[in-house]
Amino acid sequence: MKYSPLLAPTTDECTQCLPGYFLTSESKCTKILNCKISDGSSSEKCTSCEDTYYLNTTTGICAIPIPYVFFCKRFEDDTGNCIQCEDSYFLSVKECKSRTNANANCEMYTLDADTCKVC
């Protein structure tokens, strides 16, 4: 939380909140559900969601996409399409499929195929 330099330290009235929170009319910071980044103002709109949620940019609400893609790490804003799978999965035709080409010496896999990108 940030406090007003004009009033601090004699009051605990908050003037701006941390990312993912909004400032209530009572000068308290409240978590925005499933939100990772917000502007910390009195707006309850989120600008970036936690993993496994997508952002409706019109409403600023983080929601679970329907249909839900299991093992998806990041969804595209507004569409809810999966754009990145969890580490041991790759994206194939809007699904996250398990990697069968597991390699202990692979540093980075391609996002949309079961191949090693960097050894």
C-alpha positions in Angstrom: 0.0 0.0 0.0 1.1 3.6 -0.6 0.2 6.3 1.9 -0.3 10.0 1.1 2.9 11.9 1.9 0.8 14.9 3.1 -1.0 12.9 5.7 1.5 10.2 6.7 2.4 9.2 9.4 -0.6 10.5 11.2 -3.2 8.6 9.3 -3.5 5.1 7.7 -5.6 6.3 4.7 -4.3 4.6 1.6 -4.0 6.6 -1.6 -2.9 3.8 -4.0 -2.9 0.0 -3.8 -0.5 -2.7 -5.0 -1.1 -4.3 -8.4 -4.0 -6.7 -8.3 -5.9 -4.6 -5.7 -8.3 -1.7 -5.9 -8.9 1.2 -3.5 -12.3 1.2 -1.8 -14.2 4.3 -0.7 -13.0 3.6 2.8 -9.4 3.9 1.7 -8.7 0.2 2.0 -7.1 -2.1 -0.5 -9.2 -5.1 -1.7 -8.0 -7.9 -3.9 -9.5 -8.1 -7.4 -10.5 -11.7 -7.9 -7.9 -13.6 -10.1 -6.1 -10.4 -11.0 -2.3 -10.1 -11.3 -2.0 -6.5 -12.4 -4.3 -3.4 -11.9 -3.5 0.3 -11.7 -4.2 0.3 -7.9 -6.8 3.0 -8.2 -10.5 3.0 -7.2 -11.3 1.1 -10.4 -12.0 -2.6 -10.0 -10.8 -3.3 -13.5 -7.9 -5.6 -13.9 -5.3 -5.2 -16.7 -3.6 -8.6 -16.5 -4.9 -11.9 -15.0 -3.3 -14.6 -13.0 -2.3 -17.7 -14.9 -5.2 -20.0 -16.1 -7.6 -17.0 -16.4 -8.3 -14.7 -19.3 -9.1 -10.9 -19.3 -12.3 -9.5 -20.6 -10.9 -6.1 -21.6 -14.3 -4.5 -21.8 -15.2 -5.3 -18.2 -11.7 -5.7 -16.7 -12.8 -9.0 -15.2 -10.7 -12.2 -15.1 -12.7 -15.3 -16.0 -12.2 -18.9 -16.6 -12.5 -19.6 -20.4 -15.2 -21.8 -21.7 -14.4 -24.4 -23.0 -11.6 -24.7 -20.6 -8.2 -26.0 -21.9 -6.6 -28.2 -19.3 -2.9 -27.6 -18.6 -3.1 -24.2 -20.3 -0.9 -21.6 -18.5 -1.9 -18.4 -20.4 -5.1 -17.5 -22.2 -5.5 -14.7 -24.8 -7.4 -11.6 -23.7 -11.0 -11.4 -24.8 -11.0 -14.7 -26.8 -10.0 -17.1 -24.0 -8.0 -19.1 -26.5 -5.0 -20.9 -25.0 -1.7 -19.3 -26.1 0.8 -21.1 -23.8 0.7 -24.5 -22.1 2.3 -25.5 -18.8 6.0 -26.5 -19.1 5.6 -30.2 -19.7 2.9 -29.7 -22.4 2.8 -28.2 -25.9 0.0 -26.4 -27.8 -1.6 -28.3 -30.6 -4.9 -27.3 -32.3 -6.2 -25.4 -29.2 -5.2 -28.2 -26.8 -2.3 -28.8 -24.4 -0.8 -32.2 -25.1 1.8 -34.0 -23.0 5.4 -33.9 -24.2 6.6 -37.4 -25.2 10.0 -36.2 -26.2 11.2 -35.4 -22.7 14.9 -34.6 -22.7 16.9 -33.8 -19.5 19.3 -31.7 -21.6 16.7 -29.5 -23.2 16.7 -26.0 -21.8 13.7 -24.7 -23.8 11.0 -26.4 -25.8 8.9 -24.9 -28.7 5.5 -23.8 -27.5 3.6 -25.5 -30.3 5.4 -28.8 -31.0 7.0 -31.6 -29.1 10.6 -30.6 -30.0 13.5 -29.1 -28.1 14.4 -25.5 -29.1 17.5 -24.9 -27.0 19.8 -27.6 -25.6 
